[in-house]
Each structure stands twice: as structure tokens, then as C-alpha cells.
Amino acid sequence: MKPIAIVPRPGREIGVELHDALACLRSAEIYARNAAIGRAFALIWVDDENVLNSIETLRIAGFQATALTETDVPH
């Protein structure tokens, strides 16, 4: 699994943004394995083979999404 970071779009709350991003992925038949929310961003974990497709799907839908590397995520 790899994490994808979601930053809220201007004027949007991160909780709503995470909910909508998860719904967007589900509608594309991409299923998140886990999700976490912070004060300024959210993380969504997807299977390794779905990372690029997930980011593309979210960006096309207008979300600010990017993949994170192993060193970007605290342990």
C-alpha cells in the first residue's frame, strides 16, 4: 500500500474533501485500504498498483492529490 496526500481545495474543509475524494475513488472502482485526516491534509492508502490511477482520477475530478514516498510519511 502507498499513501496519497489530499490537500483541500480553497474554501473546502478537509473532512468534506476526504469524504468526496473517497467517493470519487469508489465510483472509479478504486478502493482505499485506509484513510487518516489531519488539520491541513488527509492521507488515503491504496494498493501499489492503483496509485497512479488514483492520483489521475482525483486530479481529473479537481482534487489536489499527490503520491508520497516512504520518507514523506512519519512512522
PDB file of N, CA, C and O in Angstrom:
ATOM      1  N   MET A   1       0.848  -1.181   0.000  1.00  0.00           N
ATOM      2  CA  MET A   1       0.000   0.000   0.000  1.00  0.00           C
ATOM      3  C   MET A   1       0.888   1.238   0.000  1.00  0.00           C
ATOM      4  O   MET A   1       1.986   1.248   0.556  1.00  0.00           O
ATOM      5  N   LYS A   2       0.375   2.268  -0.639  1.00  0.00           N
ATOM      6  CA  LYS A   2       1.084   3.553  -0.681  1.00  0.00           C
ATOM      7  C   LYS A   2       0.100   4.669  -0.349  1.00  0.00           C
ATOM      8  O   LYS A   2      -1.078   4.594  -0.701  1.00  0.00           O
ATOM      9  N   PRO A   3       0.594   5.714   0.335  1.00  0.00           N
ATOM     10  CA  PRO A   3      -0.285   6.829   0.690  1.00  0.00           C
ATOM     11  C   PRO A   3      -0.365   7.884  -0.407  1.00  0.00           C
ATOM     12  O   PRO A   3       0.593   8.135  -1.139  1.00  0.00           O
ATOM     13  N   ILE A   4      -1.527   8.480  -0.488  1.00  0.00           N
ATOM     14  CA  ILE A   4      -1.772   9.630  -1.358  1.00  0.00           C
ATOM     15  C   ILE A   4      -2.213  10.765  -0.447  1.00  0.00           C
ATOM     16  O   ILE A   4      -3.093  10.583   0.394  1.00  0.00           O
ATOM     17  N   ALA A   5      -1.607  11.928  -0.610  1.00  0.00           N
ATOM     18  CA  ALA A   5      -1.983  13.098   0.193  1.00  0.00           C
ATOM     19  C   ALA A   5      -3.040  13.902  -0.557  1.00  0.00           C
ATOM     20  O   ALA A   5      -2.953  14.101  -1.769  1.00  0.00           O
ATOM     21  N   ILE A   6      -4.029  14.355   0.189  1.00  0.00           N
ATOM     22  CA  ILE A   6      -5.083  15.217  -0.342  1.00  0.00           C
ATOM     23  C   ILE A   6      -5.025  16.530   0.427  1.00  0.00           C
ATOM     24  O   ILE A   6      -5.095  16.537   1.656  1.00  0.00           O
ATOM     25  N   VAL A   7      -4.898  17.628  -0.285  1.00  0.00           N
ATOM     26  CA  VAL A   7      -4.930  18.965   0.315  1.00  0.00           C
ATOM     27  C   VAL A   7      -6.256  19.585  -0.099  1.00  0.00           C
ATOM     28  O   VAL A   7      -6.625  19.515  -1.271  1.00  0.00           O
ATOM     29  N   PRO A   8      -6.978  20.188   0.834  1.00  0.00           N
ATOM     30  CA  PRO A   8      -8.291  20.725   0.464  1.00  0.00           C
ATOM     31  C   PRO A   8      -8.204  21.865  -0.545  1.00  0.00           C
ATOM     32  O   PRO A   8      -7.286  22.685  -0.518  1.00  0.00           O
ATOM     33  N   ARG A   9      -9.174  21.884  -1.415  1.00  0.00           N
ATOM     34  CA  ARG A   9      -9.286  22.986  -2.370  1.00  0.00           C
ATOM     35  C   ARG A   9      -9.715  24.235  -1.610  1.00  0.00           C
ATOM     36  O   ARG A   9     -10.292  24.130  -0.528  1.00  0.00           O
ATOM     37  N   PRO A  10      -9.443  25.409  -2.158  1.00  0.00           N
ATOM     38  CA  PRO A  10      -9.817  26.653  -1.474  1.00  0.00           C
ATOM     39  C   PRO A  10     -11.300  26.666  -1.092  1.00  0.00           C
ATOM     40  O   PRO A  10     -12.172  26.341  -1.897  1.00  0.00           O
ATOM     41  N   GLY A  11     -11.554  27.049   0.157  1.00  0.00           N
ATOM     42  CA  GLY A  11     -12.918  27.148   0.647  1.00  0.00           C
ATOM     43  C   GLY A  11     -13.535  25.836   1.091  1.00  0.00           C
ATOM     44  O   GLY A  11     -14.707  25.803   1.466  1.00  0.00           O
ATOM     45  N   ARG A  12     -12.764  24.749   1.056  1.00  0.00           N
ATOM     46  CA  ARG A  12     -13.292  23.439   1.441  1.00  0.00           C
ATOM     47  C   ARG A  12     -12.666  22.982   2.751  1.00  0.00           C
ATOM     48  O   ARG A  12     -11.498  23.264   3.020  1.00  0.00           O
ATOM     49  N   GLU A  13     -13.442  22.278   3.562  1.00  0.00           N
ATOM     50  CA  GLU A  13     -12.928  21.690   4.797  1.00  0.00           C
ATOM     51  C   GLU A  13     -12.313  20.335   4.474  1.00  0.00           C
ATOM     52  O   GLU A  13     -12.794  19.626   3.590  1.00  0.00           O
ATOM     53  N   ILE A  14     -11.254  19.977   5.184  1.00  0.00           N
ATOM     54  CA  ILE A  14     -10.538  18.746   4.885  1.00  0.00           C
ATOM     55  C   ILE A  14     -11.411  17.509   5.085  1.00  0.00           C
ATOM     56  O   ILE A  14     -11.271  16.543   4.335  1.00  0.00           O
ATOM     57  N   GLY A  15     -12.298  17.510   6.063  1.00  0.00           N
ATOM     58  CA  GLY A  15     -13.170  16.352   6.280  1.00  0.00           C
ATOM     59  C   GLY A  15     -14.096  16.099   5.107  1.00  0.00           C
ATOM     60  O   GLY A  15     -14.284  14.956   4.689  1.00  0.00           O
ATOM     61  N   VAL A  16     -14.668  17.156   4.584  1.00  0.00           N
ATOM     62  CA  VAL A  16     -15.547  17.049   3.413  1.00  0.00           C
ATOM     63  C   VAL A  16     -14.731  16.635   2.194  1.00  0.00           C
ATOM     64  O   VAL A  16     -15.177  15.816   1.391  1.00  0.00           O
ATOM     65  N   GLU A  17     -13.545  17.200   2.062  1.00  0.00           N
ATOM     66  CA  GLU A  17     -12.679  16.884   0.928  1.00  0.00           C
ATOM     67  C   GLU A  17     -12.294  15.405   0.938  1.00  0.00           C
ATOM     68  O   GLU A  17     -12.299  14.757  -0.109  1.00  0.00           O
ATOM     69  N   LEU A  18     -11.963  14.870   2.106  1.00  0.00           N
ATOM     70  CA  LEU A  18     -11.616  13.452   2.209  1.00  0.00           C
ATOM     71  C   LEU A  18     -12.812  12.590   1.836  1.00  0.00           C
ATOM     72  O   LEU A  18     -12.677  11.647   1.056  1.00  0.00           O
ATOM     73  N   HIS A  19     -13.962  12.899   2.376  1.00  0.00           N
ATOM     74  CA  HIS A  19     -15.182  12.144   2.058  1.00  0.00           C
ATOM     75  C   HIS A  19     -15.436  12.138   0.554  1.00  0.00           C
ATOM     76  O   HIS A  19     -15.707  11.088  -0.029  1.00  0.00           O
ATOM     77  N   ASP A  20     -15.349  13.301  -0.068  1.00  0.00           N
ATOM     78  CA  ASP A  20     -15.607  13.406  -1.505  1.00  0.00           C
ATOM     79  C   ASP A  20     -14.541  12.684  -2.329  1.00  0.00           C
ATOM     80  O   ASP A  20     -14.854  12.088  -3.360  1.00  0.00           O
ATOM     81  N   ALA A  21     -13.290  12.734  -1.885  1.00  0.00           N
ATOM     82  CA  ALA A  21     -12.210  12.038  -2.597  1.00  0.00           C
ATOM     83  C   ALA A  21     -12.412  10.525  -2.528  1.00  0.00           C
ATOM     84  O   ALA A  21     -12.217   9.826  -3.523  1.00  0.00           O
ATOM     85  N   LEU A  22     -12.797  10.022  -1.366  1.00  0.00           N
ATOM     86  CA  LEU A  22     -13.065   8.588  -1.231  1.00  0.00           C
ATOM     87  C   LEU A  22     -14.233   8.167  -2.114  1.00  0.00           C
ATOM     88  O   LEU A  22     -14.190   7.105  -2.736  1.00  0.00           O
ATOM     89  N   ALA A  23     -15.275   8.992  -2.173  1.00  0.00           N
ATOM     90  CA  ALA A  23     -16.422   8.698  -3.037  1.00  0.00           C
ATOM     91  C   ALA A  23     -16.002   8.702  -4.504  1.00  0.00           C
ATOM     92  O   ALA A  23     -16.465   7.872  -5.286  1.00  0.00           O
ATOM     93  N   CYS A  24     -15.137   9.624  -4.874  1.00  0.00           N
ATOM     94  CA  CYS A  24     -14.625   9.705  -6.247  1.00  0.00           C
ATOM     95  C   CYS A  24     -13.870   8.427  -6.608  1.00  0.00           C
ATOM     96  O   CYS A  24     -14.064   7.873  -7.690  1.00  0.00           O
ATOM     97  N   LEU A  25     -13.021   7.968  -5.715  1.00  0.00           N
ATOM     98  CA  LEU A  25     -12.270   6.744  -5.975  1.00  0.00           C
ATOM     99  C   LEU A  25     -13.195   5.533  -6.058  1.00  0.00           C
ATOM    100  O   LEU A  25     -13.032   4.687  -6.936  1.00  0.00           O
ATOM    101  N   ARG A  26     -14.171   5.446  -5.142  1.00  0.00           N
ATOM    102  CA  ARG A  26     -15.119   4.328  -5.180  1.00  0.00           C
ATOM    103  C   ARG A  26     -15.875   4.281  -6.498  1.00  0.00           C
ATOM    104  O   ARG A  26     -16.096   3.206  -7.055  1.00  0.00           O
ATOM    105  N   SER A  27     -16.272   5.451  -6.997  1.00  0.00           N
ATOM    106  CA  SER A  27     -17.017   5.480  -8.257  1.00  0.00           C
ATOM    107  C   SER A  27     -16.149   5.019  -9.427  1.00  0.00           C
ATOM    108  O   SER A  27     -16.670   4.577 -10.450  1.00  0.00           O
ATOM    109  N   ALA A  28     -14.834   5.120  -9.280  1.00  0.00           N
ATOM    110  CA  ALA A  28     -13.902   4.622 -10.294  1.00  0.00           C
ATOM    111  C   ALA A  28     -13.474   3.180  -9.990  1.00  0.00           C
ATOM    112  O   ALA A  28     -12.575   2.641 -10.635  1.00  0.00           O
ATOM    113  N   GLU A  29     -14.125   2.572  -9.008  1.00  0.00           N
ATOM    114  CA  GLU A  29     -13.837   1.206  -8.567  1.00  0.00           C
ATOM    115  C   GLU A  29     -12.407   1.043  -8.058  1.00  0.00           C
ATOM    116  O   GLU A  29     -11.763   0.014  -8.267  1.00  0.00           O
ATOM    117  N   ILE A  30     -11.933   2.087  -7.387  1.00  0.00           N
ATOM    118  CA  ILE A  30     -10.651   2.052  -6.685  1.00  0.00           C
ATOM    119  C   ILE A  30     -10.993   2.143  -5.202  1.00  0.00           C
ATOM    120  O   ILE A  30     -11.669   3.076  -4.768  1.00  0.00           O
ATOM    121  N   TYR A  31     -10.526   1.176  -4.435  1.00  0.00           N
ATOM    122  CA  TYR A  31     -10.919   1.117  -3.034  1.00  0.00           C
ATOM    123  C   TYR A  31      -9.746   1.442  -2.115  1.00  0.00           C
ATOM    124  O   TYR A  31      -8.678   0.836  -2.200  1.00  0.00           O
ATOM    125  N   ALA A  32      -9.972   2.400  -1.249  1.00  0.00           N
ATOM    126  CA  ALA A  32      -8.962   2.798  -0.275  1.00  0.00           C
ATOM    127  C   ALA A  32      -8.842   1.717   0.790  1.00  0.00           C
ATOM    128  O   ALA A  32      -9.839   1.134   1.215  1.00  0.00           O
ATOM    129  N   ARG A  33      -7.630   1.462   1.209  1.00  0.00           N
ATOM    130  CA  ARG A  33      -7.373   0.486   2.272  1.00  0.00           C
ATOM    131  C   ARG A  33      -7.415   1.137   3.647  1.00  0.00           C
ATOM    132  O   ARG A  33      -7.703   0.480   4.647  1.00  0.00           O
ATOM    133  N   ASN A  34      -7.124   2.436   3.689  1.00  0.00           N
ATOM    134  CA  ASN A  34      -7.123   3.165   4.952  1.00  0.00           C
ATOM    135  C   ASN A  34      -7.155   4.651   4.626  1.00  0.00           C
ATOM    136  O   ASN A  34      -6.837   5.058   3.509  1.00  0.00           O
ATOM    137  N   ALA A  35      -7.536   5.446   5.599  1.00  0.00           N
ATOM    138  CA  ALA A  35      -7.534   6.902   5.439  1.00  0.00           C
ATOM    139  C   ALA A  35      -7.290   7.531   6.801  1.00  0.00           C
ATOM    140  O   ALA A  35      -7.674   6.980   7.832  1.00  0.00           O
ATOM    141  N   ALA A  36      -6.649   8.685   6.792  1.00  0.00           N
ATOM    142  CA  ALA A  36      -6.397   9.438   8.021  1.00  0.00           C
ATOM    143  C   ALA A  36      -6.540  10.912   7.695  1.00  0.00           C
ATOM    144  O   ALA A  36      -6.248  11.355   6.584  1.00  0.00           O
ATOM    145  N   ILE A  37      -6.991  11.651   8.680  1.00  0.00           N
ATOM    146  CA  ILE A  37      -7.216  13.078   8.467  1.00  0.00           C
ATOM    147  C   ILE A  37      -6.375  13.875   9.455  1.00  0.00           C
ATOM    148  O   ILE A  37      -6.275  13.528  10.632  1.00  0.00           O
ATOM    149  N   GLY A  38      -5.782  14.935   8.958  1.00  0.00           N
ATOM    150  CA  GLY A  38      -5.018  15.852   9.787  1.00  0.00           C
ATOM    151  C   GLY A  38      -5.653  17.228   9.737  1.00  0.00           C
ATOM    152  O   GLY A  38      -6.747  17.395   9.198  1.00  0.00           O
ATOM    153  N   ARG A  39      -4.976  18.201  10.291  1.00  0.00           N
ATOM    154  CA  ARG A  39      -5.536  19.557  10.297  1.00  0.00           C
ATOM    155  C   ARG A  39      -5.499  20.210   8.926  1.00  0.00           C
ATOM    156  O   ARG A  39      -6.387  20.991   8.586  1.00  0.00           O
ATOM    157  N   ALA A  40      -4.481  19.899   8.137  1.00  0.00           N
ATOM    158  CA  ALA A  40      -4.313  20.584   6.855  1.00  0.00           C
ATOM    159  C   ALA A  40      -4.341  19.655   5.645  1.00  0.00           C
ATOM    160  O   ALA A  40      -4.357  20.122   4.507  1.00  0.00           O
ATOM    161  N   PHE A  41      -4.346  18.359   5.879  1.00  0.00           N
ATOM    162  CA  PHE A  41      -4.344  17.417   4.765  1.00  0.00           C
ATOM    163  C   PHE A  41      -4.909  16.080   5.225  1.00  0.00           C
ATOM    164  O   PHE A  41      -5.095  15.844   6.419  1.00  0.00           O
ATOM    165  N   ALA A  42      -5.173  15.222   4.267  1.00  0.00           N
ATOM    166  CA  ALA A  42      -5.627  13.865   4.562  1.00  0.00           C
ATOM    167  C   ALA A  42      -4.753  12.889   3.789  1.00  0.00           C
ATOM    168  O   ALA A  42      -4.150  13.244   2.777  1.00  0.00           O
ATOM    169  N   LEU A  43      -4.693  11.671   4.274  1.00  0.00           N
ATOM    170  CA  LEU A  43      -3.969  10.608   3.589  1.00  0.00           C
ATOM    171  C   LEU A  43      -4.936   9.489   3.253  1.00  0.00           C
ATOM    172  O   LEU A  43      -5.797   9.125   4.054  1.00  0.00           O
ATOM    173  N   ILE A  44      -4.777   8.951   2.052  1.00  0.00           N
ATOM    174  CA  ILE A  44      -5.551   7.802   1.607  1.00  0.00           C
ATOM    175  C   ILE A  44      -4.548   6.754   1.146  1.00  0.00           C
ATOM    176  O   ILE A  44      -3.684   7.041   0.317  1.00  0.00           O
ATOM    177  N   TRP A  45      -4.659   5.532   1.684  1.00  0.00           N
ATOM    178  CA  TRP A  45      -3.781   4.456   1.258  1.00  0.00           C
ATOM    179  C   TRP A  45      -4.510   3.588   0.247  1.00  0.00           C
ATOM    180  O   TRP A  45      -5.644   3.161   0.465  1.00  0.00           O
ATOM    181  N   VAL A  46      -3.828   3.336  -0.866  1.00  0.00           N
ATOM    182  CA  VAL A  46      -4.364   2.450  -1.900  1.00  0.00           C
ATOM    183  C   VAL A  46      -3.305   1.402  -2.228  1.00  0.00           C
ATOM    184  O   VAL A  46      -2.129   1.567  -1.902  1.00  0.00           O
ATOM    185  N   ASP A  47      -3.737   0.329  -2.873  1.00  0.00           N
ATOM    186  CA  ASP A  47      -2.789  -0.697  -3.293  1.00  0.00           C
ATOM    187  C   ASP A  47      -1.774  -0.097  -4.259  1.00  0.00           C
ATOM    188  O   ASP A  47      -2.090   0.814  -5.024  1.00  0.00           O
ATOM    189  N   ASP A  48      -0.560  -0.615  -4.213  1.00  0.00           N
ATOM    190  CA  ASP A  48       0.536  -0.084  -5.033  1.00  0.00           C
ATOM    191  C   ASP A  48       0.157   0.058  -6.499  1.00  0.00           C
ATOM    192  O   ASP A  48       0.488   1.057  -7.139  1.00  0.00           O
ATOM    193  N   GLU A  49      -0.535  -0.937  -7.027  1.00  0.00           N
ATOM    194  CA  GLU A  49      -0.870  -0.916  -8.453  1.00  0.00           C
ATOM    195  C   GLU A  49      -1.937   0.124  -8.804  1.00  0.00           C
ATOM    196  O   GLU A  49      -2.184   0.378  -9.983  1.00  0.00           O
ATOM    197  N   ASN A  50      -2.570   0.724  -7.797  1.00  0.00           N
ATOM    198  CA  ASN A  50      -3.616   1.720  -8.041  1.00  0.00           C
ATOM    199  C   ASN A  50      -3.183   3.163  -7.790  1.00  0.00           C
ATOM    200  O   ASN A  50      -3.985   4.081  -7.964  1.00  0.00           O
ATOM    201  N   VAL A  51      -1.947   3.378  -7.392  1.00  0.00           N
ATOM    202  CA  VAL A  51      -1.510   4.724  -7.010  1.00  0.00           C
ATOM    203  C   VAL A  51      -1.636   5.713  -8.167  1.00  0.00           C
ATOM    204  O   VAL A  51      -2.282   6.751  -8.026  1.00  0.00           O
ATOM    205  N   LEU A  52      -1.034   5.404  -9.292  1.00  0.00           N
ATOM    206  CA  LEU A  52      -1.056   6.355 -10.416  1.00  0.00           C
ATOM    207  C   LEU A  52      -2.470   6.596 -10.926  1.00  0.00           C
ATOM    208  O   LEU A  52      -2.839   7.736 -11.210  1.00  0.00           O
ATOM    209  N   ASN A  53      -3.260   5.540 -11.046  1.00  0.00           N
ATOM    210  CA  ASN A  53      -4.638   5.683 -11.497  1.00  0.00           C
ATOM    211  C   ASN A  53      -5.458   6.493 -10.493  1.00  0.00           C
ATOM    212  O   ASN A  53      -6.313   7.286 -10.886  1.00  0.00           O
ATOM    213  N   SER A  54      -5.203   6.297  -9.207  1.00  0.00           N
ATOM    214  CA  SER A  54      -5.917   7.047  -8.166  1.00  0.00           C
ATOM    215  C   SER A  54      -5.616   8.537  -8.257  1.00  0.00           C
ATOM    216  O   SER A  54      -6.525   9.366  -8.205  1.00  0.00           O
ATOM    217  N   ILE A  55      -4.339   8.872  -8.393  1.00  0.00           N
ATOM    218  CA  ILE A  55      -3.952  10.280  -8.486  1.00  0.00           C
ATOM    219  C   ILE A  55      -4.559  10.920  -9.726  1.00  0.00           C
ATOM    220  O   ILE A  55      -5.096  12.026  -9.662  1.00  0.00           O
ATOM    221  N   GLU A  56      -4.473  10.226 -10.845  1.00  0.00           N
ATOM    222  CA  GLU A  56      -5.045  10.763 -12.084  1.00  0.00           C
ATOM    223  C   GLU A  56      -6.554  10.965 -11.947  1.00  0.00           C
ATOM    224  O   GLU A  56      -7.081  12.002 -12.352  1.00  0.00           O
ATOM    225  N   THR A  57      -7.243   9.988 -11.384  1.00  0.00           N
ATOM    226  CA  THR A  57      -8.692  10.079 -11.190  1.00  0.00           C
ATOM    227  C   THR A  57      -9.046  11.269 -10.313  1.00  0.00           C
ATOM    228  O   THR A  57      -9.959  12.031 -10.634  1.00  0.00           O
ATOM    229  N   LEU A  58      -8.329  11.430  -9.209  1.00  0.00           N
ATOM    230  CA  LEU A  58      -8.608  12.537  -8.295  1.00  0.00           C
ATOM    231  C   LEU A  58      -8.299  13.889  -8.935  1.00  0.00           C
ATOM    232  O   LEU A  58      -9.076  14.833  -8.791  1.00  0.00           O
ATOM    233  N   ARG A  59      -7.191  13.988  -9.627  1.00  0.00           N
ATOM    234  CA  ARG A  59      -6.823  15.266 -10.259  1.00  0.00           C
ATOM    235  C   ARG A  59      -7.811  15.655 -11.356  1.00  0.00           C
ATOM    236  O   ARG A  59      -8.174  16.825 -11.473  1.00  0.00           O
ATOM    237  N   ILE A  60      -8.245  14.696 -12.151  1.00  0.00           N
ATOM    238  CA  ILE A  60      -9.241  14.981 -13.190  1.00  0.00           C
ATOM    239  C   ILE A  60     -10.523  15.512 -12.559  1.00  0.00           C
ATOM    240  O   ILE A  60     -11.200  16.364 -13.135  1.00  0.00           O
ATOM    241  N   ALA A  61     -10.853  15.002 -11.370  1.00  0.00           N
ATOM    242  CA  ALA A  61     -12.054  15.445 -10.656  1.00  0.00           C
ATOM    243  C   ALA A  61     -11.841  16.774  -9.931  1.00  0.00           C
ATOM    244  O   ALA A  61     -12.772  17.302  -9.324  1.00  0.00           O
ATOM    245  N   GLY A  62     -10.620  17.319  -9.989  1.00  0.00           N
ATOM    246  CA  GLY A  62     -10.356  18.623  -9.392  1.00  0.00           C
ATOM    247  C   GLY A  62      -9.704  18.608  -8.028  1.00  0.00           C
ATOM    248  O   GLY A  62      -9.491  19.664  -7.432  1.00  0.00           O
ATOM    249  N   PHE A  63      -9.380  17.424  -7.520  1.00  0.00           N
ATOM    250  CA  PHE A  63      -8.733  17.333  -6.212  1.00  0.00           C
ATOM    251  C   PHE A  63      -7.241  17.631  -6.330  1.00  0.00           C
ATOM    252  O   PHE A  63      -6.628  17.409  -7.374  1.00  0.00           O
ATOM    253  N   GLN A  64      -6.674  18.135  -5.242  1.00  0.00           N
ATOM    254  CA  GLN A  64      -5.230  18.349  -5.149  1.00  0.00           C
ATOM    255  C   GLN A  64      -4.642  17.115  -4.474  1.00  0.00           C
ATOM    256  O   GLN A  64      -4.679  16.982  -3.251  1.00  0.00           O
ATOM    257  N   ALA A  65      -4.097  16.212  -5.293  1.00  0.00           N
ATOM    258  CA  ALA A  65      -3.619  14.926  -4.795  1.00  0.00           C
ATOM    259  C   ALA A  65      -2.212  14.657  -5.300  1.00  0.00           C
ATOM    260  O   ALA A  65      -1.853  15.021  -6.420  1.00  0.00           O
ATOM    261  N   THR A  66      -1.421  14.008  -4.445  1.00  0.00           N
ATOM    262  CA  THR A  66      -0.071  13.611  -4.849  1.00  0.00           C
ATOM    263  C   THR A  66       0.333  12.355  -4.084  1.00  0.00           C
ATOM    264  O   THR A  66      -0.115  12.124  -2.961  1.00  0.00           O
ATOM    265  N   ALA A  67       1.181  11.556  -4.705  1.00  0.00           N
ATOM    266  CA  ALA A  67       1.709  10.367  -4.037  1.00  0.00           C
ATOM    267  C   ALA A  67       2.808  10.788  -3.076  1.00  0.00           C
ATOM    268  O   ALA A  67       3.501  11.780  -3.302  1.00  0.00           O
ATOM    269  N   LEU A  68       2.957  10.035  -2.018  1.00  0.00           N
ATOM    270  CA  LEU A  68       4.026  10.286  -1.058  1.00  0.00           C
ATOM    271  C   LEU A  68       5.035   9.153  -1.133  1.00  0.00           C
ATOM    272  O   LEU A  68       4.687   8.016  -1.450  1.00  0.00           O
ATOM    273  N   THR A  69       6.283   9.475  -0.840  1.00  0.00           N
ATOM    274  CA  THR A  69       7.315   8.447  -0.777  1.00  0.00           C
ATOM    275  C   THR A  69       7.416   7.944   0.655  1.00  0.00           C
ATOM    276  O   THR A  69       6.817   8.513   1.568  1.00  0.00           O
ATOM    277  N   GLU A  70       8.160   6.899   0.837  1.00  0.00           N
ATOM    278  CA  GLU A  70       8.332   6.312   2.169  1.00  0.00           C
ATOM    279  C   GLU A  70       8.895   7.333   3.159  1.00  0.00           C
ATOM    280  O   GLU A  70       8.534   7.305   4.336  1.00  0.00           O
ATOM    281  N   THR A  71       9.767   8.229   2.707  1.00  0.00           N
ATOM    282  CA  THR A  71      10.373   9.206   3.612  1.00  0.00           C
ATOM    283  C   THR A  71       9.435  10.366   3.937  1.00  0.00           C
ATOM    284  O   THR A  71       9.701  11.128   4.866  1.00  0.00           O
ATOM    285  N   ASP A  72       8.340  10.513   3.184  1.00  0.00           N
ATOM    286  CA  ASP A  72       7.379  11.584   3.452  1.00  0.00           C
ATOM    287  C   ASP A  72       6.442  11.261   4.613  1.00  0.00           C
ATOM    288  O   ASP A  72       5.855  12.166   5.207  1.00  0.00           O
ATOM    289  N   VAL A  73       6.300   9.987   4.935  1.00  0.00           N
ATOM    290  CA  VAL A  73       5.315   9.550   5.924  1.00  0.00           C
ATOM    291  C   VAL A  73       6.018   9.204   7.225  1.00  0.00           C
ATOM    292  O   VAL A  73       6.907   8.352   7.236  1.00  0.00           O
ATOM    293  N   PRO A  74       5.633   9.857   8.335  1.00  0.00           N
ATOM    294  CA  PRO A  74       6.254   9.529   9.624  1.00  0.00           C
ATOM    295  C   PRO A  74       5.849   8.133  10.082  1.00  0.00           C
ATOM    296  O   PRO A  74       4.742   7.678   9.793  1.00  0.00           O
ATOM    297  N   HIS A  75       6.735   7.462  10.791  1.00  0.00           N
ATOM    298  CA  HIS A  75       6.455   6.105  11.289  1.00  0.00           C
ATOM    299  C   HIS A  75       6.111   6.145  12.746  1.00  0.00           C
ATOM    300  O   HIS A  75       5.843   5.104  13.346  1.00  0.00           O
TER     301      HIS A  75
END
